[in-house]
Amino acid sequence: MISKNSLIKESVLIKVIDSLVTSNTLRKIALKMAKEKAYAILVEENADGRPRRVQEDKYHIILALLNSLDRLLTEKTIAPSVRKALLKNMAGRVFLEKKSNKEAFIEEHGFEPPLFVLVSPTKRCNLHCVGCYASSSSANAEKLDYAIFDRILTEKAELWGSYFTVISGGEPLLWKSEGKDLIDIVGQHNDQYFMMYTNGTLIDEKMAQRMAEVGNITPAISVEGFEKETDARRGKGTFKRILKAFENLRNAGVPFGISATPTRLNAELLVSDEFIDFYYNQQGAVYGWLFQYMPIGRSYTLDLLVTPEQRKWMFEREHHLVWDRGIFIADFWNSGTLSNGCIAGGRSGGYFYIDWNGNCLPCAFYPYYTHNIIEVYQNGGNLNTVLMCPFFQGIRKWQESYGYKKPAHEVDNEIVPCAIKDHYREARKNIEYHHAKPGDQEAAQALKDPEYYKGLVAYGEAVYEITRPIWEKEYVGPERERAQKLQQQVAA
């Protein structure tokens, strides 16, 4: 429990920082200092001993984030309540929050806890998108009860010191339980910050205002390109409703981002200057996430995967957007260096996923599980029971052997980080060894499909080979040379 004295200190600190960030002159000075400090910590100090180029990637994405926040504050497009909630949940915690929960976890278990949990409280959705990873529709009634959802949010803070939560679905704004909706539970957990993946069609003026009032939630709205591409996958008229949602959020002062799914049909469009300029400069998006199509969920197919050649091109193009244009855009596959590889299965600094039935999966795109949080709670367990399950430990063991715990000159190709998409053979071994259950009918079908297995293994190997020269030349090669020189100096 935080003491009254700590609360007073936090209040004073937040007021000081708020005064700082709202002054353009002082903020520019602070921004320059923050950039210098970030470079010193990440690249020069590099306490974790990661490849230097990996640390430079992290530095440039932080610069992009700082630039996005500076733009929000300069243009005064963020509501005071939202600004203060950001400061309380981020800056305030960095400087003041006691880390006893996190430190107690490390002392007991020997590694850092996950950074967050991804929760989909409902499978229900008002759209019926082609290739939906969750196979959601308006007919789906599955959802988490309020008591379970509330306990998950409470426990992650108490057990791990985790104050960031990601919400997905279905459409999360359709979730209701015990007379409460998503904004109600977000407001009740005002010590946390939430990011919500949403189709955006339910964000009317009233909803945008409610988000501004609680202050601690930002929506990432799904788009597929422009009107033609978005309506083709999500339904006629969806694009216009999304533009209205953007307008409502801007008027309410709620920062928002975009989320897009590259396939072999639209990959080039989603990282084009035209796309970036429209959503970031014209519509005001602060950040963007790219989730390359995964062959899971409704009508899954390998035919929509971005090709290995497209993936390599996207990797280079995304680096240009981040490094040269200062755009905050992350690709959960091509940006593997930002997270030191796969973060599934509750890895340190990573997460795991809890769906509408309470099933606990390694990530949103790894649709197999051995534990259900509702059953865990009924049997006297908690989130750590899930975290320490053999299935998740098997994933973390693979992550460590692939590169997460390796010295810089031995880290394997993090441009292909995904356990399920890029290394399916290894993922399948873990699924079968631990008798993990499929999270849905499509996941069950995939286990019985020999062509799926063969095709996904071949895909991962092809992407590995086409990106390996980049990894060798720019990332691990220089580290290998440094290690050899050091070895020679020691021998001499």
Phi, psi and omega in degrees: 000138181279132182287163178299322180297320179294321178297321178295315178299318180298316180299316180296315182298317181296321178296319180296312181294323179298319177296324181293311186286338180273355174262116183302318182294310181295324181294321179297321178295314180296323180296317179297318179294320180296320180294318179295319180293320179298319179294318181298315183288312187284311189266312185281312180283309176045059187301332182274357176067039178276162174306138185304318181295327175300315180293326177293322175301315180296319180300316183288328177289327175293320175301318180297319179295315178299321178295322179295316179294322178297321179296318178302314184287324179294317182277355179054046180254021179236130181294145179305321180295323179289317180300316181290326177293321176299315180296318181296316187274346180242290183299316181300318182289325180300319186268330191240329189299132175293139183257025185298323181296313179294317181293324178295322178296313181299317180298322182281321190251345175084008175208163181286147181285172174299157178279326184203175172236141171261125182236131171250098186287343178214147174268346184294143179211146178275356175247172180221070190286143176297129176074021180304129182297333184259358184053040184280156174196177180291344182278345183285126182253353184297136178199161173275139174289155181305315185299321179290312180302313180298319181292322177301312181295321179292314184294321183298327176286316183289321185274326188241349190068035183262122183236023176232133182225138176250135182243136177222200182198211015034191175259109187299334181286355175269352182290133173214141178201134179053037178077008181242149175244187186299317182295327176299311184287328175297317179293327179289334177254060185284002173271001180240161175244138186241139167242133186239126171274125187215154175280350173081349188288345181260006181270084175272185183300319181295316180296318179298320180293321177297321177297320179294323183292317178286324171081345189248035177216139175233132179268137170254111190263133186281129174226161181240006187142234175254204186299313182302309184290319182293313181292330180296323181267326191252353178112143183302134179091351182297318183300316180296324178292325177294317179299324177293321176298317176304314181298317180296320180292319177299315182295327180276347180080031179257118177293141182219164177229188177233157176227132183222154182245098176292135171235179178292349182270337185227010187303315182294322181297319188287351174236022179280157177299323180299315180295311181298315182295322181294309187282323183274310187275321182273318184266339174093020176298141181266329184212166178212141177241136175249123176246094180306142182308132176248136182281066176223171175076203188301124175052046182300147180204146175281347185290342180264354178302138172301140183289159176305322180293318177297321182296317177297315180297318179298320179303313181291320180294318179295323176298321178298316182297320182281308186288316188265325183257350178069031179270131176275099177218129183233140181247120189292000173245303182292343180261029181300335179292333182293334183245012185056042176095199183300136181246014183284171174070020178076028178299155174309129182075002182250219185196172160224173193241134176242121183266184185297340176266357183090002178292137183254108185252155181303319174202177184294339184249016180236079196278056179220151185206160173238343184233149176237127188295329179294315178292322178301314179296319179297330181266011175088009180268188179211193182299329178292332176300317178291312184303323184267010180294147182303326180299311179291323178297325177297321177294316180294327177296318178295317179303316181294318182288332181285328179169341186299324180253012182270154173295160189307321185280358179243001181293129180279172190304105180275002172284343174237075189270343196281125180297320188270329184262320185264341183223053188298327179301316180291319179297318181296322177300316181293320178300313184287321182297322183262007178053044179292143182266146177290142181281344179203177183297322181295320178295325177294319179296321181299325180293338183261359186259103182296329179289327176297311180301309183298316183292321182287323175297315180296322179298311180300319179294322180292318179293321178302312184292321184284337179260349183301319178302323178295313182298317182294316185284315190262336187248293188270335180303307178300327178291322178295321178295318179296320180294321179294319178296319179296319179297320179294321180295320179294318181295326180287000000 
